[in-house]
């Protein structure tokens, strides 16, 4: 399978016509800066459509939009000063945000769509052509568009680079065109960067164009996501170690670093697990001292969730060069890297708090500490701060939004990230996710490169509506599936009936919109370890992370590992992007945070039970990676009982997989009825664990499920 990506120009929801004069092949085009707003309703309208905005005091009477004759309404705005304006469309008596514009502006207490009118004296760069192929060829054409002063480019300050290497001779000063054609690029990720300055010293916003050379289109669902909690994963360099004085080791730095993750990438640890997306801890510098946290205990910033600098790495993790080496190593293997993104708050040492505490950047007078008296976590979720030293951002401040999105995109380029895990989504106005998605979508429109935005909204089993409100093409791709997590925990760790899990999956299927890419999981860094709950280590004082009765260094209960095998077989064959939280693949024990963040163990340090579980997870990950039906196939339940669960995944072309989990002590001979495209199949399937075969035969398909076993049947290869 091959694919190519071609984009001739970038279509924006608010069109700034910047290349009308002199736009030809033999001269430098010049901006005109006419501003046109366009409203394309989903259904035909009767009556007038107007636009109301800050430029006219929000009056709609003098701003009627013209019907082009095809049901699309436009309005040309002239004479606007360069600045941001809020606006809405007025249809009948209803005011609407622009459905095609992801950017918002708050005017007092009201949210409006955001129109940014630039200084048209500044030059811009326009992408005219971008073609990349799986074979490694690249064709790029970028136009320098002069500002209205027509001072021309400063030819010594224009540059096109490929993978950081300047490409001389690509700029034609007479036409203002950058052109690059390359053959034979290596498999992996690359980027083109174009910068330009005019003769008056005005810089054009640079173009950053990341792209992949790979044999087939990447799908986030194709493999597992792995959370390598940076400080607790692997210590590869002792020179960047450094615990904080007078903090218990359980809540202190333990030495994990970027180099440790890179080492495991290069060793093939993640390849063996079938990992295609690697999630790492927040990379920003955190404060050096100790601070009171949960339970009145002192904590260090080992976790990364207390940003104290905007564009500096946590030095204990490594330098920006070390971080770039991590992403480069992953990209050579086709693995995407997403960073944990903290946008809800900063630490009080952060320069933005120091400089802007009296501006509108923070919820100061309106903020209280979440969970204290009269400060409910839900009711005050948008304004409360997690603790006294973490000031809470006001996402209704346009200046703050611009700064933090610019910082995020700086990290995207500087570290070569492929997306972000957005922390504490429900504690921010939706302008946060929508603005970031809008900026990423601009890059996607130019190059075809897609970025994964997955959110963390900690909810209960009934929290689907809270999760879904943030998922759309305009915001998040998906979220971590907490409403499925709790039934998984109850069914597999506690031994409740499997019907509860099947019910949760079915509810997901009818609730979330098509295209949602959620992440199912059996554990993460905010909950006690699955294996410890399965082994009943959390009873009594065992659930207290600070207690001397907390779980021991390893679990010896074989039944607990069997429960983990059942759980992983279910989760890693589900739709979405299944998550493996570091250590769960070997049964790393632990009570709640921070005891669930112990130092990872590898190789000879594993017990036989731990090594056996690792082999199961590796087999499941490799099987998912090899079979598209397990990635994007439709899911159907074939049989569900308290201790028996059989379901299928299938594609329209007849390829599929059948998964069986039998927790009972008896062998189960069954007749099952494959559904969808598998109903008419007569293919022979083989279990990846036992080698047993399954002959598909419609309503007469016979299965024999051994006691206390799992099976993943996939098409047999001759």
N, C-alpha and C positions, 0 to 999 in steps of 0.2 A: 504493500500500500504506500502511495506517495501523496504528498500534499505540498502546496505552495501557498504563500501569503502575499497578496498584492493590495496595496492601498495607495491611491493617487493623491488623496487629500483627506484632511481630517474634518469631518462634519461636526460642528458644535451646535448645541441647542439654541444658543444665542449667537447668531452669525455676525461676526465682525468682518465686513468685506474689506480685505486688506491689500488686494492686488488687482485693482481695476485699471490703474493708469500705467501704461508702458509695459503691460504684462505680455511680453512676447519672448521668443527664443533668443533675440539678439540685443536685449536691453534689460536693465535692472528694473523690476516692477516697483511701484510706489504704493504705499497704503492710502486708502481713501477714508477708512474708518467710518463708513456708514454703519449704523446699528439697526438691525432688523430683528424684531421679535416675531416668532411664528407659533401659531396654535393650531394643532391638527387634532380635532376631536375624534374620538373613536366611533361616533355615530353622527349622522347629519343633524344639523341644528336649524331651528327656526328662530329668526330674530337676530339682533345685533350682538356682536362680541366686541368688548372694549378691553383696554389695558389700563390699570391704575398703578401709579408708581410714585416714588419719592420725588422724581423730577417735576411732577405737577401737583404736589401736595396730596397725592392719592385721590385725585379727581378722575373719574371715568367719563365725565360728560364730554371732554374735549379730546379723547384719545380712542376714537372708534377704530377698530381694525378692519382692513379691507379683505373682502372675500376674493380669493384669486380665481374663483370659478370652479375649483375642484374640491370645495369644502374645507380648504385650508385658509386660515386667516393670518394676515400679516400687518405689522405696523412698523414704519420706519421712523426712527427717533433721530432728531438732528439737534446739534448745538449743545450736547451734554458735556459737562465738565468731566475730566477724567477722575473717577471715583467709583465706589460701589453704590448701587441703588437697589432698594427692595421693590418688587412689583408683583401683581397678581393679574390674572385674566378675569374679566367680569362677563359671565354668561347668564343672561336674565338677571335675577337678583342675587346670584351666587358668585362669590369670589373664589377662584381656584388658583392653587400653585401651578406653575408650569410643569406639566407631567414629563417633559423631556429635559428638564434642567435639574441636575442633582444638587445644585448648590443653593444654600439658604442664607438669608440675612434676617436677623431679628431687629425689628424696629419697636422699641419699648417692649411691650409684652406680646407682640404679634410676630408670627413667622411669615416671611415672604420669600419668593424666589429671588435669587441674587443675580443682578446684572453688573458685571465689572466692565466699565468703560476705560480702556487704557489710554496712556499718553501716546497719541498717534505720531509723535515725533520719534518715538523709539522704533528701531527696526524689528522685524520678526523673521523667523525661519519657518518655511512651509514645506512639508513633506509632499513631494509630487509623485514619487514612485518608491515602493519598497517591495522587493521580491526576494525571498529566500527559498531554497529547495532542500529536500532531504539529502541530496548529493553534495551539498556544501557550496553551492553557488549563491552569490549575493549581488543584487543590483539596486543601488540607492540613488535617488535624485532629490536634492533639497534645494529650494529657492531662497536666496536672501532677498527679503522685501524691504526696501528702504522706507525710512520714516518720512513724514510729510515735509521735513526740512530738506530732503534729498541731498544730504551731505555725502552719501556714498559710504562704502565699507572701508574700514581701516584694514588694508590687505595684510598687514603683519599681525592682525589680531583676529583672523578668521581661521578656523581649523576644523577638519574632519579627522576623527581617529577611529580606529578599529581595534577593539580589545586593548585600549589604552595606548596604542601606537599611532602616532601622527602619520597621516597619509598625504605627503606633499603632492602638489600637482592636481589635486581634486577640485580646486576652486578656480572658476573662471571669473576674473574681476570685471570683464566686460558684460557678462550676462547675469552675474550674481548666482551662478548655479554651482552647487557641489554635486559631483558625480563620482560614483565608485562602483566598479565591477570587479568581483573577486571570484575565483574558482578554488575548489579543493579545501574549503574550510573543514577543520576536524569536527567530528561528532562532539556535541556538547553545547554549552551556552556561550554566546558571544554578545557583543554590544557595539553599536555605533554611537559616537558622541559628536555633535556638531555645535560649535560655539561661534559667535560673531559679535563684533563691536563696530559701530560706525565711526566716522572720522571725528565726531564730536565727543566720543567716549561713551555713548549710550550703548548698553549691551542688550542684545536680543535674548529673550528667554531661551536657554539652550535646549537642544533636542537630545533626549536619551532614548535610544532605540535598542532594547535588549531583544534577542531572538535565539531560538534553538535550532541546531542542526541535528536531526534525529530521524530514524527511518519511518516512524509513524506518529500520528498525533497522540500526545500525552493526555491521559485521563487521570484526574485526581483519584478516582475510584479504583484505579488499576492495582494498587498495592496498599500496604499498611502505612499508617502514620505512626511515628515513634517519637515520644517526648523524652529527649535526653536532657534531664534536669542538670544543667551545666556543672554546678558546683559539686554534685554528688555522683557524677557519672564516671569519670576517670581522671586521675591526676597524672599528667604526662610531664609537667615541668614544675619542679620544686621551687624554682627561683621566683615564681609569682605567687607562692603560697603566703598566707599570713592571717592567722586567726585574730579576732578582736579580743582584747583583754577582758577578763571577768565575764565571759559569756560561756554558758554550757556548750560543749561540743555539739549537742543535739540541735542547737540553734545558731551554730557558728559556721564559718567557712571551713570546708574540709579538703579543699585543694583541687577539685575538678576544674577543668579549663577547656578552652577551645581546642588546644592541641590534643587533649585526650579524646575528644569527639572525632577530630580529624584522624587520629591514629586508628580508631575503630572503623571509620569509613574506609580507610585504605586497607585495613585487615580483612574487609569483606563481611564484618559482623552484620551490618544492616542489609547487605545483599542476601545473606543467608536467611534473614527473616522475611524477605520479600518487601522490604520497606521502600517506598517511593517518595515519601514526604517525611522530612526530618524537622521536628519542632524543637527549638532550643529556648532556654530561659531568656528573659529580657536582658539585653546586652549593655544597657546604659550604666554608667558609673553610679554607684550607690554610696551613701554616706559612710564615713570611716568608723563612726562610733557605735555604741550600743544603745538600744532603745527598748522601752517597755512594750511588750506585745501581749498576745493572748495569755490569760492565766496570770498576769502580773509578772511574767518572766522576761528576762532580757534577751533580745535577739540582735543578731548582726544582719546586714543586708545581703546575705549569701544568696537569697532567692531572686533578687533583682527587681522586686516590685516597689522599691523606694527610689525612683530616679532623682539624682542630685546634679547631673550635668546633661545637657541636651544632645551633644554630639561627641561624646567620649565614651570609650568602652570601659567596662569594669576591669580595672587593671589586673585584678586577681584572675580573671578569665583569660586575659591576653590583650594584645594590641589589635588595632583595626587590621593590620596585616595578618595577624593570626586568624582573625575572624574571616578575612577574605580567603585565606588558605583553606579554611573549613568548607566554605561554600564552593570553592573551586574544586576541591576533592570530591564533594558530593556531585557536582555538575558533571564531572568526568564520568561518573557512573549513572548519569541520568536521574539522580535523586534531587528533588526540590527541597529547598530549605525555607522554612517560615520562622519568623522570630516572634516571641511574645511581645505584645505591644501594650504598654501602659499609658493610657490617654486620660484616665479619670482624675489623676492626681499627680503631684510630685512631692518630694520631700521638702521640708521647710528650708533646707540648705540650698535648694535649687535656685539658680540666678533669676529665673522667671518669677518666683515668689518674692525674692529680694527686691526686684525692680518693679514689679507690677501688682504688688499686693493692694495698692490703693487705686488701681485702675479697675476695669470691669472684667479682668481675666479670671477672677476667682469668686466663688460663692462665699463671701466673708460673713457679712451680717446675717445672711440667710442660712448659714451652715451650722450644723451641730454634729456631734459624734454619733455615728450610726449605732443604733441599739441602746442608747442611753434614754433616760426619761424624756418623754415627749419627742423622741427622735426615732420613729419607727423605720426599719430598714426598707420597707416598701413605700410607705407614705412620703418619706423624705428622700427617696432613693436618688433623685437628681441633684440634691443639694447637700446631703450629709457627707461628712468626711469619715474615712475608715478609722482614723485615730487622730489625736490632736496635732501630731507633727506631719500629717499628710494633707495639706490644703487642697480643696476640691475645686476643679476647674469649672468655669462658667462657659459652657459651649454655645452660649448665645452671644458671645463676644466675637465679632468678625476678625479682629486683630489677633486674638488668641487662636482662633481656628486656623488662620493663615499660617501662623508661626508653627503650630504643631503639625499641620499637614506638610509644610515644607520640611520640617525636621524628619518626619517619617519618610518622605521621598528621598531625603538625603541618605538615610540609612538604606533604603531600597537600592540606591545606586552604589554607595560606598561599600556596602557589604555584599551586594549582588543577591539580595533576597528574592524569593519567589512568591511572597505573600506574608500574611501576618495572622497570628492568633490574637484577637482583640479581647483584652481582659475587661471584666466588669461592665459588659455591654449595657445592662439595664440601668446602670448608674449615670449614663450620659444621654444627653439629647441626641436624637437620631441624626442630627446634622453631622456628628462625628463619623459614623460609618458611611453615610451617604456622600460626604465630601471626599473621603479617602477613596471610596469606590469610583467616584466620578473622575478623580485624577488618574487612577489606575486604568479606568476604562479608556481614557484618552490614549494611553500607551498601547493598550490592546487594539484599539481601532487603527493605530498606525502600523503595528508590527504583527498582530495576531497572537502575541505572547499573552497568556492568561495568568492571572494571579489569584491565589486562593485566600479568601477572607473568611475565617471561621471564628465564631464568637463564643464567649463563655458567659452564659446566663445561668447561674446556679438556682435551679428550681426543683420542685418536687415532682412526683409522678403525674400530677395534674397540671403541669406548667407548660403545656404545648402552646397555648395562645401567647404566653409571654415570650417564648422562643421565636414563634413564627412572625411576630410583628417586626422583627429586624431582618427577616430573610426575604430577599427579592433581588431581581437583576440590578436594582438601584442601590443595594446595600450589601448584606452578607450573603455568601454562597450557602452557608449553613451554620449550625451550631453544634456544640457537644450535646449528645442526646441524653440529658438527665432524665426525662420522662421514661426512657427505656432502661436507663442504668439501674434505677431502684428496683423494678421487677426482676432484672437480671441478677442483682445482688440477692434478692429474696429467694428466687427460685434456685439459683445455682449454689450460692454460698450457704444459705439457710436451709435449703432442702424443701422449699415450698413447691407446689405443683407447677409444672411447666405451662399449664394453661394460662397462667398470669403473664408469662413472657409472650406467648402467641397473641394474647389479647392486646398487649401493648404494641406489638408490631403491626397488627391490623389497624389499630387506631392511628398509628403513624401514617399508614398508607392512604387513609382517607382524609387526613388532616392537612399535611404539608403539600404545598403547591408543586407541580411537576418542575423538575430541575433543581430541587432542594438537594444539597449535598451535606447531610449531617454526618456526625462522627459518633458511632456507638463505641462503648468502652466498658471494661470491667473495673477500672480504677483510675484515679488521677491523684494529683498532689494535694488535694483538699479533703480527701476522705481516707479512712483507715484502709490498710491493705486488704485486698480480697482474700489472700491466703490465710491471713490471721483471723478474719471473720469465719472463713470456712473451717478453720481448725479450732474455733471457739476460744481463741486466745484473748478476746476482747472482753470477756465476762468480768464483772467486778472491777478491780483496779486495772485490769489489762487494757482497757480502752483509754486510760489516761496516759498521754505521751510522756509525761514527766514522772510517772510512777515507777518504782523499782519492780513492779509486777507487770510492766509492759512486755510485749512479746520478746522471746529469746532470739538469738542471732539467726536461727534457722528453724524451719518447721520440719518435724519428723513424722507427722501424721499422713500416711499414704492416702487416706480417704480425702483429705483436703486437696491434695494434688489431683486426685481424680475429679473432684468438683471443678478445679481450675481447668482441667482438660475439657470437661463438658462445656464450661462457660466460654472458653476460647473457641471451641468448635462452632458454637452458635454465633458469637460476636464477629469473628473474622470471616464469616460467610454471609454477612448481612449487607444490604445496600449501603452506600455512602463510603466514607473513608474511615475504616475501623482504626481505633487508636490502641497502641500498646504503650502504657506508661512504664518507663524504664524500671526494670526489676520484676515487673509482674510476669514476664516471660520465664523467669526462673523461680518464682514463688518467694520473692523477697518479702519478709514480714514487716509489720509495723502497726502501731496504733495510729491515732490521728496526727495531724500536723503539729510539730515537725518530725515526729517519729516515723512517718510514712516517707521520709526523705533520707533514708540511710544510704551510705556509700555503696555503690553498685559492686557486685562480685562477678568475676568471669572465670572461665576455664577450670583449672585444677582446684579452685576454691569452692566449686559447686559440689553439692552432695549428689549421689545417684538419683534421688528423686527430683532434684532441681534440674539436673542435666536431661533427664527424661522429659520433663515438661518443656524445656527449651527445644528439644527435638520435635515435639508435637507442634509448638508454635511455628517453628521453622517450616515444617511440612505444610501447615495450613497457609502460611504466607506465600510459599512458593507455588502452591496449588492455585491460590487466588491470582497470582501474577501470571500464571500460564493459561488461565481459562477465562475469557471475556465474560462468559455467562455469570461467573461469580463476582464480576465487577459491576456490570450494568444490567444484568438480566432481571426480568420480572420475578417476583417471589410469590410462591403459592404454598399454602399449608396442605399437606397430604394426609397427615394423621397427627392428632394431638391427644395425649392422655397425661395423667399426672407425672409419669416417669418415662414417657415415650414421646419423641417429637421427630416428625419426618416432614421435610419441606424441600421444595425445589427452587432452582433459579434457572431461567430459560430465556433465550434470545429468539427473535422471530425466525432465524434461519434454521432452527431445530437443534442448535447446540445448547447444552444445559448441564446441570449438576443436580444431584440428589443427596441431601444431607440427612443422616439419621443419628439420633442420640437416644440410647437406651440406658436408663439409670437403674433398671430393675435387675433382679438376680436370675431372671429366666430368659431363655431364648425366645424370640418373638417371630414366628413365621407369619407373614402378612400378605395380603393382596392390596396393592395401592393403585390409584388411578392417576397417572401423570396428567397434567393439565397444559393448556396452551399449546405451544409448538411441539411439546414432548408427547402429546396425546397420540400423534400419528407416527411417532418414531419407533423403529425396531432395532435401534442401535444397542450395542453391548457397552455397558459402563463398568468401570473398575474402581474399587475402593483404594484410595491412595495410601491407606494405612495397612490393610490386610491383604490386598490383592484379590479379594473376593469379587466376583462379577455379578452384575445385575443386567438382566435382559429386559429391555423395555418392550412391552406388549400391550399398550393401551390399558383397558379395564382388566386385563388378565396379568398385569405385571406382578410378579411374586418376589417378595423380599424375605430374607431371613436375617434378623438382627440379633447378633450374639448378646448375651447378658453383659451389662456394665461396659458398654462399648460405644465408640463413635465411628461413623463412616462418612466419607465424602466421595461419592461416586461421580466420576467424570468420564467422558468418552474414551473408550479403550483405544490405544494406539497399537497398530500391528507391528 
